[in-house]
Amino acid sequence: MNNTASVIKVRKVSKEFGATVALNKISFNVTKGEIVGFVGANGAGKTTTISTILGFIGVTSGVVELFGSKVLPPTAHKLHDRLGYAAGDMELPPKLTGYQYLSFVLHQSDGDHEERYADLCRRFKPQLEKKIGDLSRGNKQKIALIAAFVTDPELLILDEPTSGLDPVMQDVFLDLVRETQTEGKTVFMSSHYLNEVADVCSRVILMRDGVIIEDVSAKELLEKSGKFVRVETGYKATRPPKEVTDVKTEEANGITTLSFVFKGEAAEIQRWIASVKQLQDVEISEYNLEGAFKSMYKSDEEKTS
Amino acid sequence: MRSVYLKTLYDKRFFVLGWTIGFIALAALMTSFFPAMKTTGLDELVKNMPPAFKGLVGDLTLLQHFDTYLASQLFDIRVPLIAGIMAIMLGLGLSISEEENGVLRTITALRIGRISLLVQKWLAMVTIIIVSALGFLVGTYAVIPFISDATIGNDELSRLIMMTILIMTAYGTIPFAVAFASGRRSAATFVAIFVIIGGFILSTFGQAVDWLQDYEKLSLLHYFPAADIVTDGIKIGDVAVLGGLTFVLLVLAIVLFRRRDIA
């Protein structure tokens, strides 16, 4: 497999549950070495997409491929020794201890992973002797993440992987993801924590209502989403630039504050700022991914309504 | 913890222990009741009763000998019913419960094929059934030395235990297969309860109610004639029906489970 080969290939995939269309002809590729963020609101179709990639569920139409092989529920397990999977809402066998479960996972895989296992335990500090059913959500999640990483797989599929983890453990996880990329591994990760996605992902796929609405690099996403502009002025009747529709206006102590996202040319916003009367303060900053996500979602909603 | 089979046995260790102790106690109690039942004269009383009532209480002349007493009073109705309930609980517990709580997804995300998963779980179910059914053997043999006239051949008791294992496996496989095939607890529970309650009604009332007699063969209990097993041995036809039903259900479950969506 060369470096640009598709590790995950999703082609015109639809999934229907009765009358509900969960996925509507979605297509995307994930190539070797990429870290791809998969973002969308609850019910957007992220987990359904991941379920089709793992072969938990079949597709209504379209094709899902992993490592160049078609994913079908009866045979998907043959590809699972090359991937690791963890989900935020993942349920682990409650009657086993963490140690027993990880031992079970290791027995399903070829090779000696003792060193990797010891390293991951050192990083995550899991409670291995307790029954999983007695562990807190965060501690269960540590076991799930160790299980995903322990066999050193070529591909990691992570569905809300840091749910329940404390900030220190989130950092441990993100460091691990970065290391994984330097080793040439591939990561496909859905998350609600957009800063986390911005931090480690090279590409972001945005989903809404079973449709992919954006598939861009993280940098491109930020550029497309524009700049955040905040202006303070003593002139109450100040009007925002014409292109801007969503403006937040506040008034306090005779000062009017206008906040908005500007997506036009830099020269245009400079001209507008120069025209503002009784200008007190100006702030122009990069829009963060959280805002970008909401902005994309909103503009797509406007397009479709 | 190397395999799904061993993991399943480990998960169910307290279930096995509890039911095995229960079966030992039940067999021991029933064995210890033999002297009292033998001398009550109930068989004479029943001879004069209307056929409908006879159908409900069974043939009490069988109480005179320990082997037929054990077959008719322990294995004829009580064991299939109680062990059937246990097998149904087990079948449901090993199938739909793990899917409902999400553990099935976690396990199928590993390199474990669906057929292998289902077969390993089924084999674990059969192992648990065998271990717990041996409780009847232990309970009976534990009390026999203390009861006068209580003698039963090893082969007779072995035949009863073998057929108990077979009918329990069939009972357990019904909800197990329906749950794996459909992914629905309600369907699996409904079918299992229908089979066990329906079978009980058909077998107990079938002898007394004319129009039910034709349907008695639909009851699994029809293929577990405990008293006949002691006196005449195991009928190949009974083994074929119980074994065949189990096999067909298992194959259907494999075919449907390997293709369906896992919730």
Interface residues (C-beta under 8 A of the other chain):
Chain A: S51 L54 G55 F56 I57 G58 P73 P74 T75 A76 H77 K78 H80 D81 Y85 D89 M90 E91 L92 P93 P94 K95 L96 Q100 Y101 S103 F104 V105 H107 Q108 S109 A144
Chain B: M1 R2 S3 K7 Y10 D11 N101 G102 V103 R105 T106 I107 T108 A109 L110 R111 I112 G113 R114 I115 R258 R259 R260 D261 I262
